[in-house]
Amino acid sequence: MAKMRAVDAIVLILEKEGATEAFGLPGAAINPLYSAMKAHGGIRHTLHRHVEGASHAADGYSRATGKIGLCLGTSGPAGTDMITGLYAAAADSIPFLAITGQAPTNVLHKEDFQAVDIESIAKPVTKFASTILEPGLVPGTFAKAFQVMRSSRPGPVLLDLPINVQMAEIDFDIDAYEPLPVEKPKATRGQAEKIVDLLLSGKKPLIIAGGGVINANASEQLVELAEELNIPVSPTLMGWGAIADDHRLQAGMVGIQTHTKYGNATFLESDVVLGLGNRWANRHTGALDVYRAGRKFIHVDIEPTQIGRVFTPDLGITSDAGAAIDAILEVVRERKAAGTLPDYTEWADASTARKGTDHRKTNFDNIPVKPQRVYQEMNAAFDRDTTYVSTIGLSQIAGAQMLHVFGPRRWINAGQAGPLGWTGPAALGVVRGKPGQKVVALSGDYDFQFMIEELAVGAQFKLPYVHVVVNNSYLGLIRQSQRGFDMDYHVQLGFDNINSPETNGYGVDHVKVAEGLGCKAVRVEDPAKLADGFAEAQRLAEEFQVPVVVEVILEKVTNIAMGAALDAVNEFEDLALTAEDAPTALVPLGADATVSA
């Protein structure tokens, strides 16, 4: 058996496990691993400007590809910088592997320079965290890490490597190394029959498709199930794209923030709801008494402790979403062949027709620009193959109400944690995972200013994407939530910029900052010029192969529709009265809802 440094064995293991895309920063305590990567050459590394940014990039890469991204950093603050990234991934069931350097084992108890107990710090936001104290444990611990990340509910792992463990020689044969089996629960035939029995007991059944469907790569099977049953499907924020927005059975997103009005209306008409790979998140359900009233619930989730966490379903089944759909499809097809499936044509047609109603107005000509117009122009400018990246704020909420997504892994969103600053570095990871494809990020000005230095990473490594920044020089979502306290307190970001008077009191000159970091930028102040701005951004990204910022100067105060319950969403703006008021709606207002099958 060959003798080699532990780090050389690690690189071989990473390659065999298919984890070959790394994001990080070298440092003294992790340099041995970097030396092994340099010698081997099989792992591509992107150098970031902040370790938190590297963690978000690894997260974005994993979300975009379904593979496992790597985040690398040195000891001490590098590991603590990763914690927000680990939390964001864990909250949304996303696997990526964080690897940190550590002080030598013989000084871990002596408060050595940059020595911190990162294992204990990381445990609450990972599936598994370990400081590897013995060189001989390296291969087995890495094998376990990959198995844990992929098994059951996916999630991130952190492995901490003391520098002497990295440098130690071990006996290792990569040809004898095999990835450990991945364990995922699967619904049985009997469970599938019970699901179908309860689902078909209703007159108006509805499927809620969560992020577990996308994690299971089961979007095609989901659409097949909906079509076999002829019943509508509503994606959650994390499941958006599992069924294309323009499919006749896509009923619209449900929620108290990220939703469509017709989606909420269809849900409130339903009587049996099948949740597949979802968590019943509070921004989806709103007030539970309204959400649950008059309907029965089936909950299928890969993690048994998620079932009953928010409310007790009428039927709960622990299963990988894809495995459950396959089992349900088998039962449904047998009953269809036997002629015993109910006919849901009237219900399906009513749900489809509802997509031509209750549109929010987007076609505003105001200056400063109203945000609704931005999303209207984005729908027109970016094609159906576009992958959107966003995280939190009024920009994300309004985007989810008005943008269109046409396939799985084309909406990349840190849904549960919602960390400001996630969008930019995550977009870089998405670009790494989808080379040559169109990636468009969406941020408010505050999200954009967090981690803004990561734009330089895109410039250095030629990672082109378009970053739409809707700038109202406000913490817009926090300002809106402060309305209940009758205040507007410490949420204003505007100031008179003595170096950029052309910003007219909006403060930070995002165009100059972006250009200073090696990127291109376009500022748009007139809604009539948005189309040209987006076209120019795409041209610049293609020509220079760098991130391109499109800063849109918005009116400072806009309240976006939201509320406490599905039947009590507050509308702050006019609804569309004619098709011209919402020209990029999937189904024109008042038209027959004839969309693709």
LORO-478592 format. One record per atom (N, C-alpha, C): residue in one letter; x negated, z, y. Coordinates in steps of 0.05 Angstrom, whole numbers, plus 5000, padded with zeros to 4 digits. Layout:
! residues N
AXZY ...
***
This chain:
! residues 597
M498350004976 M500050005000 M498250005025 A499049855045 A497349815069 A497450075086 K495150135098 K494950345118 K495150225145 M496650345162 M497050255190 M497950485208 R497650445234 R498750645252 R501750655250 A502850885255 A505750915254 A507150715273 V505950665296 V507250485315 V507250195304 D505250125289 D505249855277 D507449825256 A507950045242 A510150045223 A512750025237 I513050165260 I515550165276 I516149875284 V514249735294 V514749465304 V515749285281 L514449315257 L515349165234 L518249235226 I518949495228 I521649585221 I523649465242 L522949485267 L524749375288 L525349085282 E523348935276 E523648645270 E525448605246 K525048755225 K526648725200 K529548805205 E529949005222 E532649095228 E534048915248 G532648715259 G533848525278 G534048625306 A532448835313 A532448945340 A529948855354 T530048625366 T527648495377 T527848445407 E529848565420 E530048525449 E529848805462 A527648845477 A527049105489 A527149095519 F527949315531 F528149355560 F526849625566 G524949635584 G523749895589 G521449885608 L519850115608 L517550145625 L515350285608 P512950175608 P510850325594 P509950565609 G508550745595 G507450985607 G505451105587 A503951295596 A501751395579 A502651485551 A504951625550 A505751735524 A507051535505 I507651295516 I508951085498 I507050845496 N504750855508 N502950625507 N502150545479 P501850735460 P501250645433 P503350445421 L505850505426 L507950315417 L507750045431 Y507150055457 Y506849805471 Y504449645460 S502349785453 S499949645441 S500749515415 A502449635399 A503349515374 A505149275380 M506849295400 M508549065407 M506848825416 K504748885432 K503048675442 K501548535419 A500548705400 A499048595378 A500848425359 H503348515355 H505048385336 H506348135348 G507448165373 G508647935387 G511447865379 G512748025362 G515447955353 G517748075369 I517048235389 I519148365404 I518848285434 R520948165445 R520848095473 R521448335490 H519948375511 H520348605529 H520848525557 T522848645570 T523448605598 T522648855613 L520948825633 L519949055649 L521949115671 H522949365671 H524949445691 H523649605713 R525149645734 R524249795757 R525150095756 H527050155737 H528050425734 H528850445705 V528250675693 V528850705664 V531850715660 E533350835679 E536250825676 E537250535675 G536050365692 G536650075692 G536049955665 A533850025653 A533149925626 A535150005606 S536150255607 S538250345588 S540750185591 H541550125616 H544049975620 H543649685611 A541249575614 A540649305604 A540849295574 A539749495560 A539949495531 A542849525523 D544349675537 D547249715532 D548649445536 G548149315559 G549449055564 G548748845543 Y546248835535 Y545348655514 Y546948705488 S547148955480 S548649025456 S551548945458 R552848995480 R555648925484 R556048625483 A554148475494 A554448185496 A554048045469 T552348165452 T551548025428 T552548155402 G553148405403 G553748555378 G551248635363 K548948575374 K546348665362 K545548935374 I543249035366 I542249285377 I539949235396 G540449305421 G538349295441 G536549535440 L534149515452 L532249725452 L531649815481 C531450075485 C530650185511 C528150355507 L526050285521 L523450425517 L522550565542 G521450805538 G520450955561 G518451165553 T516951265572 T514951465566 T516251745564 S514651945565 S515652225561 S516852325587 G518252555585 G519252695608 G521452555622 P521052485648 P523252365663 P524352105653 A522751955638 A523751705627 A526151765609 G525851965592 G528052035574 G530452135589 T529952305608 T532252415623 T533652195639 D532051995649 D533251765663 D535151605644 M534651605618 M536251455599 M538951585594 I539351835601 I541651985592 I544251855601 T544351765626 T546851635636 T547451375620 G545251225613 G545650985597 G546651055569 L545551265557 L546451345531 L549351445532 Y550051585552 Y552851685556 Y554751445558 A554051245574 A555851015578 A556250865552 A554150845536 A554350705510 A555950865490 A555351125489 A556751295470 A559751305476 A560451315501 A563251335509 A564851085500 D563550855498 D564850605491 D564150505463 S562850675448 S562150615420 S560250375418 I558150375434 I556150155434 I553550255423 P552350125403 P549850205392 P547450085408 F545550255416 F542950155423 F540950385417 L538450305414 L536350495406 L534550555429 A534450805437 A532650905458 A530251025444 I527850955453 I525351055442 I523751175465 T522951425463 T521351555484 T518651645472 G516651645489 G514151775483 G514452075487 Q512552215476 Q512652515479 Q509752615479 A509452855490 A506852985489 A506053045460 P503453095455 P502653155428 P504053395416 T504453395390 T505953615377 T504753885382 N502053895385 N500754165387 N501154295414 V502354145434 V502754265460 V505654265468 L507454205450 L510254185457 L511354455466 H510054675457 H511054945465 H509555055489 K507854885502 K506154985523 K506954875551 E509354755553 E510254635578 E508154435589 D507354265571 D505354055578 D506553865598 F504753715611 F505653515631 F507653325619 Q509953295632 Q512053115625 Q513053155596 A512853395586 A513953465560 A516653595565 V518753475553 V521453585556 V522853565529 D524553745523 D526053735498 D528253525499 I527453275498 I529453055502 I531353045478 E530453135455 E532353135432 E534753305438 S534353545448 S536653725455 S538353605477 I536953495497 I538453385520 I540153145512 A539152985493 A540552735486 A542752775465 K542652985450 K544453015428 K547452995436 P548353105458 P551153085465 P552052795471 V550252615478 V551052345485 V549952135466 T549152215442 T548252025422 T549552095395 K549351915376 K550251975349 K548052125334 F545552095343 F543352215329 F540952215348 A539652435350 A537252455367 A535152625352 S532652535352 S530652675337 S527952635349 T526352855351 T523552845356 T522152835329 I520652625324 I519352595298 I516752735298 L516552955283 L514153125285 L512053065264 E512752905243 E510852835222 E510652535220 P508252425219 P507952135218 P509352015193 G509352155171 G510552045147 G513552025148 L514752155168 L517652145172 L518551895187 V516651755199 V517351535217 V519151315203 P518251205180 P519950985169 P522751085161 G522951315149 G525551405140 G527351475163 T526151585185 T527851665208 T528851415222 F527251205224 F528150955236 F530350825219 A529950835193 A532050725175 A534650875179 K534451135181 K536951295185 K538151225212 A536551195233 A537551135260 A539150885260 F538250675247 F539750415246 F542250455230 Q542150595208 Q544550645192 Q546650795209 V545751005222 V547651165238 V548851005261 M547150845275 M548250685297 M550450495288 R550150385264 R551950175255 R554250275239 S554050515228 S556150615210 S558450745226 S560850735213 S563250855225 S563450775254 R564150975271 R564250905300 R561450855310 P560850615320 P558150565329 P557350735353 G554750755359 G553850905382 G550850905383 P549751005406 P546850995410 P545351225396 V542851185393 V541051375381 V538551395398 L537351635399 L534751675413 L532751785393 L530351655392 L528151755376 L525751805394 D524652045391 D522552145409 D519952155392 L517852035403 L515352005388 L512952135402 P512152375392 P509652485403 P507352285400 I505552295419 I503452085419 I501652105395 N501152345385 N499452365362 N500852255337 V503452275335 V505052165313 V504951865315 Q505051755338 Q504951465341 Q502251355331 M500151495337 M497451405331 M496551455303 A497951635289 A497051715262 A497351475242 E495551465223 E495751255202 E497551355180 I499151165170 I500951225147 I500750995127 D501551055103 D501850845083 D504550715086 F504650455089 F507250325094 F507150035084 D509249955070 D509549675060 D512249565071 I512149385090 I514649285101 I516249125081 D514949015061 D516448865040 D518149055023 A517449315022 A518949505007 A521049645024 Y521049585050 Y523049705068 Y525549535068 E527849665065 E530349525067 E532249695085 P533749565102 P535749705118 P537749855100 L538450095108 L540350255093 L543150135095 P544850175075 P547550065075 P549150185098 V550750015110 V552550105132 V555250195121 E556150425129 E558550535118 E560850515139 K562950375131 K565250345149 K567750385132 P569550565140 P572050605125 P573750365126 K575250315103 K576950075101 K579750155092 A581650055106 A584450105099 A584950005070 T586450155055 T587150075028 T589649895029 R590249775006 R592649615003 R595149785009 G595250024998 G597550195003 G597850265032 Q595650325046 Q595850385074 Q596750145090 A595749905083 A596649665097 A599649625094 E600649675071 E603549645066 E605149835084 K604150075086 K605550275103 K605550185132 I603150085141 I602949985169 I605049765173 V605149565155 V606949345158 V609849435157 D610549625139 D613249725137 D614149845164 L612450015176 L613250145201 L613249945224 L611249775225 L611149575247 L613649395247 L614449315223 L616749125221 L619449265221 S619449535223 S621949675226 S623149655253 G621449565273 G622449535300 G623549265306 K625049245328 K626048995337 K624148865358 K622449035370 K620548935390 K617849055386 P616448975364 P613749085359 P611648965377 L609549125382 L607449045400 L604749145388 I602648985390 I599949065382 I598249125406 I596949355406 I594949425426 I592249385413 A590649205425 A588049135414 A585849265430 G584449455418 G582349595431 G579549485427 G577549615438 G574849525436 G573849515407 G575049675389 G574249665361 G574649395348 V576549245358 V577048965348 V574648795354 I573648825379 I571248665387 I568748765373 N568449025370 N566149135356 N566049035327 A568448995315 A568548905287 A568448605285 N568148465308 N568148165308 N570648055294 A572848185300 A575348115286 A577447985305 S576447865327 S578347745345 S579947515333 E578647345318 E580047115305 E582247225286 Q581547425271 Q583547535252 Q585847665267 L585247785290 L587447905306 L589347695315 V588347465325 V590047255334 V591647145310 E590447115287 E591847025263 E594147215256 L593647475258 L595747665252 L598047645272 A597447625297 A599547595318 A601147345313 E599847125306 E601246875301 E602946885276 E601947005255 E603447025230 E606047185235 L605747405250 L608147575256 L609747475279 N608547315297 N609747225321 N610647465339 I608647645343 I609147875361 I606947885382 P607547995405 P605647995427 P603448205423 V601248145437 V598848315436 V598048385464 S597448635469 S596448725495 S593648845490 P591548725503 P588848845500 P588449085518 T586849265510 T585949475528 T583749365545 L582749525564 L580549445581 L578149375564 M577549535543 M575249485526 M575849265505 G578349205501 G579048995482 G579748725495 W579448715522 W580148475537 W578448245527 G579848025521 G578547785510 G578847755480 A579747975467 A580147955438 A582247735432 I584147695450 I585947465449 I585947345477 A585547085479 A585246955505 A587647005523 D587047045548 D589247105567 D591446885567 D590746635562 D592746425563 D594046365536 H593546535516 H594946505491 H597846595495 R599746455483 R602546515488 R603346805480 L601846925461 L602447195452 L600847405466 Q599047335485 Q597647535500 Q599647635521 A600347895519 A602547995534 A601748115561 G599148135566 G598148265591 G597248545586 M595248625601 M594148895598 M596049105607 V595949335593 V597749565600 V595949785612 G597049925632 G595550145644 G596650235670 I595450445681 I596250545707 I594250455729 Q592050335721 Q590150215740 Q589649925732 T588149885711 T587549615702 T589849515685 H591549335696 H593949245682 H595149005697 T597048885684 T598748695698 T601548815698 K603148735718 K605848835719 K607548745695 Y607148495687 Y608648395664 Y607748535638 G605148605637 G604148755613 G605549025611 N605649165632 N607049425632 N610049395625 A611249185636 A614149145631 A614649085602 T612948925589 T613248865561 T612849105544 F610849265551 F610349515535 F612849695537 L613949725560 L616249905564 L618749805549 E618749545542 E620949435526 E620549475496 S618049535488 S617349545459 S618549785446 D618749775419 D619750005404 D617950105382 V616049935373 V613950015354 V611349905364 V609250075365 V606649995376 V604550045355 L602949835349 L600749855330 L598149855347 G596750075348 G594150085361 G591850035342 L590249835348 L588049755330 L585349805345 G583849995336 G581150035348 G581250125377 N583250285384 N583550385411 N583550685412 R583450805436 R583251095438 R585651225453 W587551065462 W589651165480 W588451305504 A586551165517 A585251275541 A587251335563 N586651535579 N588651625599 N589251415620 R587351235627 R587951025646 R589650805634 H589750805607 H591550615594 H594350735591 T594550985583 T597251095577 T598651205602 G597151325621 G598451465642 G600051705631 A602151775644 A603852005635 A604851955606 L604152135588 L604852095560 L607852105554 D609352255570 D612152265564 D613451985569 V612451845589 V613451565594 V612351375573 Y609851405567 Y608551215548 Y609751235520 R610451475512 R611351515484 R614351485481 A615851505502 A618751525501 A620051275488 G621551315466 G623151105454 G621650915436 R619150995429 R617650815411 R616050975391 K615550845368 K613950955347 K611150845349 F609150995339 F606350915342 F604950925315 I603350715310 I601450695288 I598650685301 H596850855291 H594150855303 H592150805281 V590650595284 V588450525265 V585850545281 D584050725272 D581450745285 D579350815265 I576950725270 I574650765252 I573751065251 E574351215272 E573551495274 E575951675269 P575951825246 P578251985240 P579052195261 T577052295275 T577752505295 T578852385321 Q579052125323 Q580452005345 Q583451995341 I584252005315 I587151985309 I588352265313 G590252275332 G591452525339 G590152665362 R587952555372 R586552685394 R588252695420 V589452475426 V591052465451 V594052525445 F595152415424 F597752485414 F597952415385 T599852545371 T600152505343 T601752255338 P600652055324 P602151805318 P604051855295 D605951665292 D607751675269 D606251605243 L604151445246 L602451375223 L599651345233 G597751485221 G594951465228 G593251375205 I591651175208 I589951065187 I587051045197 T585251155181 T582351135188 T581250875175 S580450695192 S579350435182 S577950285204 D575850145197 D574749935214 D577049745221 A577149665247 A579349495256 A579449235241 G577149105236 G577048855222 G578048875194 A577149095180 A578049135152 A581049185151 A582049335171 A584949385171 A586549125176 I585648965195 I587048715201 I587048535176 D584748525162 D584648355138 D586748455117 A586848715114 A588748825094 A591648775103 I592148815129 I594848765139 I595648475136 L593748295142 L594348015140 L595047935112 E593748055092 E594447985064 E597248065058 V598148295067 V600848385062 V602848205077 V602248145102 V604047985118 V604447705106 R602247585097 R602447315086 R604047305060 E603747515044 E605347535020 E608347555027 R608947715047 R611847745054 R612847495068 K611147355083 K612047105095 K612646905074 A610946895053 A611446705031 A614046775016 A614647035015 A617047115002 A619547095019 G619147035045 G621347005063 G622547265073 T620947475073 T622047745080 T621047845107 L619647675122 L618747755149 L621047725169 P621447925186 P623447885207 P622747665226 D624647555240 D624147345259 D624047465287 Y621647465299 Y621247585325 Y621047375347 T622147145343 T621946925362 T623146995389 E625447125389 E626747195414 E625047395430 W623947595416 W622247795429 W619647665439 A618447505423 A615947375431 A616347185455 D618547035454 D619046855476 D619647005502 A621047225500 A621647385524 A619047505536 S617247585518 S614647695528 S613047475541 T613047245529 T611547015541 T612746935567 A615346925569 A616646845594 A616147045616 R615847295609 R615347505629 R612747465644 K610847305632 K608347255645 K608647085670 G610946965673 G611546805698 G613046975718 T612947235716 T614447415734 T612647625746 D613547745767 D612247985779 D609247955784 H608547735797 H605747695804 H605047835830 R602647925831 R601648035857 R600647805874 K601147825900 K600247615918 K597247615920 T595947385918 T593047355921 T592347175943 N594147005952 N593446795971 N593646886000 F591947066007 F591747166035 F589647016050 D590246966076 D588346826093 D587047016114 N587347276110 N586347466130 N583347456133 I582447516158 I579647566164 I579547836178 P577948036168 P576348036144 P578047976119 V576647906098 V577847806074 V579348026059 K581647966048 K583048156030 K581948106002 P581448325987 P580148285961 P581648115942 Q584248115943 Q585847945924 Q585047655926 R584347565949 R583647275953 R580947225938 V579247425937 V576647385923 V577147315894 Y578847465881 Y579347425852 Y580747165847 Q582547085865 Q583846825863 Q581646605863 E579846625882 E577746415884 E575746425860 M575346665850 M573646685826 M574946555802 N577546585799 N578946455777 N578646145779 A578646045804 A578445765808 A575545665805 A573645835812 A570845745813 A569445755786 F570145955770 F568646005745 F570345925721 D569145785702 D570645665680 D571245875658 R572645795638 R573745975618 R571546085600 D569145975600 D566846075585 D565246285599 T566046355623 T564646555639 T564846835626 T562546975627 T562547255619 T562347425644 Y564347605648 Y564347785671 Y563148055663 V561748175683 V560548435679 V561448615702 S562448855697 S563249035718 S563349315707 T563649515725 T563749795715 T566049955727 I566150005753 I568050205763 I568650145792 G570850255802 G571550225830 G573950045834 L574750025859 L577049855865 L576449565858 S573849485860 S573149205853 S573749155824 Q573049335806 Q573549305778 Q576549315772 I577949505784 I580849545779 I582349295787 A581849205812 A583148955821 A582348715805 G579748705798 G578848475781 G580348465755 A580748705742 A582148705717 A585148645720 Q586148675743 Q588948605748 Q589248305753 M587248175763 M587547905773 M585747695760 L583447765749 L581747565736 L582847495709 H581647285697 H582547185670 H580047185652 V580547275627 V578447275607 V579447135582 F577646965571 F578646775550 F577246805523 G575947025518 G574647055492 G573247325490 P572647405465 P571347665461 P568447665472 R567647895481 R564947935493 R564647765518 R566847705531 R566647565557 R567647755580 W568347995573 W568848205593 W567048445584 I564948495599 I563048695592 I563348925613 N564349155604 N565149365623 N564549635612 A563249805628 A562850085620 A565450235626 G567250225607 G570050305613 G570450605615 Q569350765597 Q569951045597 Q568251205615 A565651155616 A563751305633 A563851215662 G563950955666 G564150835692 G561850915711 P559350895703 P557150975721 P556650775743 L556550865767 L555750685789 L552850595784 G552350345790 G549750235786 G549350095760 W551350115742 W551150005715 W551149695716 T552749585734 T553349295733 T550949115734 G549149155753 G546948975757 G545048975733 P543949195725 P542149195701 P543549115676 A546049185672 A547549105648 A547748795648 A548248675672 A548448385673 A545848255664 L543548375671 L540948265662 L540848275632 G541748485619 G541848495590 G543648285578 V545948245592 V547748035582 V546547765584 V545047705605 V543747445608 V541647415586 R540147625580 R538247615557 R539747545531 G542047655528 G543547615503 G545047345502 K545547235526 K547046975527 K545546775544 P543146695536 P541546515552 P542946245556 G542846155580 G544045895587 G547045905592 Q548246135588 Q551146165592 Q551746275620 K554146235629 K554846325656 K555646615656 V554246775672 V554747065674 V555347125703 V557547265708 V558347345735 V558847645736 A557347775753 A557748065757 A559548115780 L560948345779 L562848415801 L562348705808 S561648755834 S561149025844 S562349065871 G563049315877 G563349395904 G560649445916 D560549495942 D557949525955 D556449775946 Y557949985938 Y556550235930 Y555350205902 D556950095884 D555850035857 D553449865859 F553549665877 F551249475880 F548749615890 Q549149815909 Q546849945920 Q545450135901 F546950245882 F545650395860 F544150185843 M541650235837 M540050065820 M539549785832 I539649765859 I539349505871 I536549385866 E534649575861 E531849475856 E531649305831 E533749335813 E533649175788 E533948875793 L534748795817 L534848515823 L532048385819 A530048535825 A527248435823 A526648365794 V527848505775 V527448445747 V528448165740 G530848105751 G531947835747 G530247625759 A529147685783 A527347485796 A524847445780 Q523547665771 Q521047645756 Q521347495730 F523447555715 F523747445688 F525647205687 K526447105710 K528146865711 K530746905695 L532247095704 L534847165691 L537047105711 P538046855711 P540046775731 P542846865725 Y544146975745 Y547047025743 Y548047045772 V550647035775 V551947065801 V553047345804 H552347485825 H553247765829 H555047765854 V557647795849 V559647805870 V559848085880 V559248125906 V559348395918 V561548395939 V563648545933 V565948565952 V565348805970 N564648755995 N563548956013 N565649046033 N566649286029 N568449406050 N567049636064 S564549686058 S562949906069 S564350176066 Y565550206043 Y567050446037 Y566750516007 L566950766000 L567550845973 L570550815969 G571350565962 G574150495964 G575950655945 L575150685920 L576850825901 L577051125908 I574851245917 I574851525925 I576551555950 R576251375969 R577951385993 R580851375986 Q581551195968 Q584351175960 Q585351435947 S583651555930 S584451795917 S584552035936 Q583152015959 Q583252225979 Q585852225995 R587352015992 R589951996007 R591752235999 G591552325974 G593052555966 G592252815979 F589852815990 F588853056005 F588953016035 D590152796043 D590452736072 D587752736086 M585752596073 M583152586086 M581752326080 D579752276096 D578052046093 D575252156099 Y574052286079 Y571752466084 Y569352386068 H567152316083 H564652236071 H564852016050 V566551816057 V566751586039 V566151326055 Q565351356080 Q564851126097 Q561851056095 L561250806088 L558450726085 L557450556109 G559150496127 G558450316149 G556750456170 F555050306183 F553550396206 F552450156221 D551650186245 D550549966261 D547649936252 N547049716239 N544349656228 N542749536251 I540749686261 I539249596284 I537549346277 N537049296251 N535549066243 N537248826236 S539848876233 S541648656225 S544248686240 P544248636266 P546748666281 P548948486271 E548248266256 E550248086246 E551948216224 T551248446214 T552848586195 T555248726208 N555348736234 N557648826249 N558749096240 G556949286237 G557749556230 G558149616201 Y557649416184 Y558049456155 Y555549576142 G553449616158 G551149776147 G549049606133 V548649656107 V546449526092 V546749226093 D544549096099 D544448796098 D543748716070 H545748666053 H545248606025 H543848336021 V544248156040 V543047896038 V539947926041 K539148076062 K536248116066 K535048266042 V536448476033 V535348626010 V534948455986 A537048295980 A536848115956 A534547915959 E534347805983 E532147615987 E529447745986 G529247985996 G526748135995 G525948205966 L527848215948 L527248275920 L526948015904 G526747795917 G526147545903 G528547385894 C530947455903 C533347315895 C534447155918 K536647015912 K538046865933 K540647005939 A541746955963 A544247085971 A545846915991 V548446955989 V550346806007 V552247016018 R552747006043 R554847186055 R557247016063 V559647116056 V562146976062 V563947166078 E564847076101 E566647236118 E569347116122 D569646856114 D572146716117 D573246636090 P575746716083 P576746646056 P576746346050 A576946186071 A576945896067 A574245796057 K572145966059 K569445876051 K568546006025 L570346146012 L569646275987 L568946065965 A570545865963 A570045655943 A567245535946 D566545475971 D563945365977 D561745565971 G562245815977 G560246025971 G559746055942 F561846055925 F561446075897 F560045825885 A560745595895 A559445355886 A556445355893 E555845445918 E553045455926 E551445665909 A552745885903 A551446085887 A550745975859 Q552545835847 Q552045725821 Q549845515822 R549745355844 R547645165847 R544945295850 L544845515866 L542245655871 L541345785846 A543145905831 A542346035805 A541145825786 E542345595785 E541345385767 E538645275777 E538345245803 E535845135813 E533545325811 F534045575819 F531745765821 F531545965798 Q533645965781 Q533546145757 Q533146435764 V534646525785 V534546805793 V537346905798 P537747165800 P540447265808 P541047165836 V543647105840 V544547015866 V546947195874 V546647325897 V548647515907 V550547365925 V553147395920 V555247295939 V556547535951 E555747595976 E556947825990 E559447736005 V561747855999 V564147786013 V564948026031 I565247976057 I565848186076 I568848226075 L569748456065 L572548516062 L573548686086 E576248686088 E577448886105 E576649166094 K576349356112 K575249616103 K577149776086 V579749756092 V581649916077 V583649746063 T583549746036 T585649616020 T586249815997 N588849865993 N589650025970 N590549845948 I589449895924 I590049725901 I592149865884 A593949715872 A596249825857 A595350005835 M596450245834 M595950435813 M597950665816 G598150825795 G600051055796 G599551245773 A601351425769 A601051635749 A602351565722 A604251375722 A605751305698 A606251005698 L606750895675 L607150605672 L609650515688 D611550695692 D613950615707 D613850705736 A611550795744 A611250905772 A608650815785 V607950555782 V605650445794 V606250375823 N604650475841 N605150425870 N604050155878 E605649995890 E604849735900 E604349765931 F601949705939 F601349745968 F601349485983 E601449255968 E601448995981 E603948845972 D604648635986 D606948465979 D606548335952 L608748315937 L608648155912 L608947865919 A608247695901 A608547405905 A611447335906 L612247165925 L614947065927 L615246775917 T613046635918 T612946355909 T610446315892 A610346095878 A608046025862 A605545995880 E605845915905 E603645875923 E602346145931 D603846355928 D602746625935 D600746715914 A600846615890 A598946685869 A598246435853 P596746255866 P596245985854 P594545985829 T593046195823 T591446195798 T592646375777 A595146455780 A596446595759 A596546415734 L596346545710 L596346385686 L598946225682 V601146345690 V603746205689 V604846215717 P605345985730 P606345995757 P608946155760 L609246295782 L611546455786 L614146295783 G615846395765 G618446265761 G618346035742 A615945955732 A615845725714 A616245815685 D616845625668 D616945685639 D614145755630 A613845955614 A611246055606 A610245885582 T609345645588 T608245475567 T605245485569 V604045655553 V601145675553 V600145615525 S597545595522 S596445495497 S597045675473 A597345545450 A597945695425 A595445825414 
***
